[in-house]
């Protein structure tokens, strides 16, 4: 092992640091680096549009910025020594070539580290704007440091090749630039060479640190570059000792073979570590941590076939999709890295009309979606955005045509990967009822209706088939879904009950007031949803069966005419909703709102039910009974007849605000489970396992749309609860934990508050303008009415004359009123427009102030340090001059 003289290395470090910090050009370089990095981080408009308290904009250009800064720091390392002739002095020191190189290297590394410390002002700015993730900031700066440490050794090679600092700078840019731009070359050579190109690309490895992930493969990569660069420096410095030949070959050939062998070894090791390396998510929010369930599912994937994930994603997206895009790319990389080669990810930045766009459309049917991009407080322009993914494995294929903001990223990705990797899926049967969730002809609209989104969601994971209960059900199923069983005939109910009692797990959704089609509610006669003219033509459906008897056979007591209401509403923006829209959450003071012992309801945060019923245990006590969801004590119930009135053309809703609501003080159960527990307390010998929810509308289309939209204040778990129940009953709990996972990014909270304050001020100004316009119009109308009334009260005119004069006055005043109305409306519109412009100006002022502050603040510490050092140097020079003058005088 090589013995190094640490004191000699330390002396060389101090010497070079003293030379750098006593030279004004050194401070210029540092100031320029910090200034440019601040501009890259905060001066771009996208920083405010992204609304993230992070250095993502700086991370995007940092490798390029690093190329020029490292070239500037290293250009004088050897070139200046050669130019001044001090290299001969260095080479005569009692130091080895390795010690000389390491001394030079650590000196430049110290300067670079000082530059990074001074640039910590960027984090100060972020703390002023919000609450940045400390773990993410640590990973970012660790990435800055280690990437710079790697490129310094490369820049030193360029400096050793020439005595001219300018040429050394150009060579340094070229050498380091080749490593920083290799990822661009992947577009020239195609996907075949992508793994090799990524293995030698700085940008590809730096992305881990920019996302808050410390990966061993990235650390080893930068260590490899630094070690190889130092090795080349030592070889070139020791060139003066080379013999002409060794073993019949020139020494240059020997060293060339050694260098190439080292390159091959390092690249091979990097590719191995990139495939199997360890990764640590250091973000406070654990933004990129795969759950234990995901890692287990990835480990269980069959190894004989590779799952190919092709992501067609726009390089720039509107603010509303920034976090979704970031999460999506992050989890794709984490899944690929953790899969052990079982999942391969290809991320293709896709612009409209590009080759990637054509491939996405022709191969997978992925097309762009028009998303409104807010470019400021006032402007909003539509933009075509790609956020599609295609999963393929052999002949299996699954496509997500657009990844909406509200979709749980990790869950959607791992579910699609698992589904395409396995040829067999569990089978779910959906009983055919009047709800027509598979789609069908709608007698109300006389049109074909599409299948419900709940069916499309189930098809992503299961084989879903429609089952008829006209005859005994003999289909082999893993789970059964029954929506609106009250619409079935008695024979169908008997066949369905027998199938469920035989031990087939089932999820039953019943509803006392089915808002999707009120005429299908259990209290209405069969065929009430049909066009009355068709009923008169003899098209009579089968009569409904006894729904209460059916529910008792399943272990539940349910009154189809009772509707529950609850006064708990945690959303002020939804205060106008009737109390029959029930919110279930932690704040309703019912600790048993969610059954925390059962898997389907563990971890749920908020559910919404629309005009639901309630469930009780069957009086027979034939089965075990467990409540799943319960409302608060501030609740009550109404009768179906109080909320619905009939007419010849159908049924209509009665506004519930017209109905008195009396609190019953009962925590009504909205969802429950009945099961055979084989205990002495139960009398049944069947193998029952059924979950019943007394509401159907909780899985209506609007909740799937809300889930996709990702409204932060409306983050309901309706879809999650339904899918959890279906998975649990079907015996597949793999995805239940993943659905509950929610990610949160740190935003520019200070800026958000100021913008919201300005937005409120704008709304108040617009409201005031509306009120003033309304008041002015009302006064003008009153004047018109008063003049007409005054004319009609005159006693000196006959009735005919009054009518003629009143009509004339009305016509004249009406024209004046219309002219005045136009002027008032124009003034109102002008005030509203001025309010919008004022808000835009205020927002722009805030952003400009932040930009100015962010760019001017970082160089201040550098300037202060420079002033202090030069003042100290000046004092020493004066003291030295004074001593020399006294000696001469003496």
Secondary structure, 3 states (H helix, E strand, C coil): CCCCCHHHHHHHHHHHHHHHHCCHHHHHHHHHHHHHHHHHHHCCHHHHHHCCCCCHHHHHHHHHHHHHHHHHHHCCCCHHHHHHCCHHHHHCCCCCHHHHHHHHHHHHHHHHHHHHHHCCHHHHHHHHHCCCCHHHHHHHHHHHHHHHHHHHHHHHHHHHCCCCHHHHHHHHHHHHHHHHCHHHHHHHHCHHHHHHHHHCCHHHHHHHHHCCEEEHHHHHHHHHHHHHHHHHHHHHHHHHHCCCEECCEEHHHHHHHHHHHHHHHHHHHHHHHHHHCCEEECCCCCCCCCCHHHHHHHHCCCCCCCEEEEEEECCCCCHHHHHHHHHHHHHHHHHHHHCCCCEEEEEEECCCCCHHHHHHHHHHCCCCEEEEEECCCCCEEEEEECEEEEEEECCEEEEECCCCCCCCHHHHHHHHHHHHHCCCCCEEEEECCCCCCCCEEECCCCEEECCCHHHHHHHCCCEEEEECCCCCCCCCCCEEEEECHHHCCHHHHHHHHHHHHCCCCEEEECCCCCHHHHHHCCCCCCCCCCCHHHHHCCCCCCCCCCHHHHHHHCCEEECCCEEEEECCCCCHHHCCCCCCEEEEEHHHCCCCCECCCCHHHCCCCEEEEECCCCEEECCCCCCEEEEEEECCCCEEEEEHHHHEEEECCEEEECCHHHCCCCCCCCCCEEEEEEECCCCCCCCCCCCCEEEEECCCHHHCHHHHHHHHHCCHHHCCCHHHHHHHHHHHHHCCCCCHHHHHCCCCCCCCHHHHHHHHHHHHHHHHHHHHHHHHHHHHHHHHHHHHHHHHHHHHHCCCCCHHHHHHHHHHHHHHHHHHHHHHHHHHHHHHHHHHHHHHHHHHHHHHHHHHHHHHHHHHHHHHHHHHHHHHHHHHHHHHHHHHHHHHHHHHHC
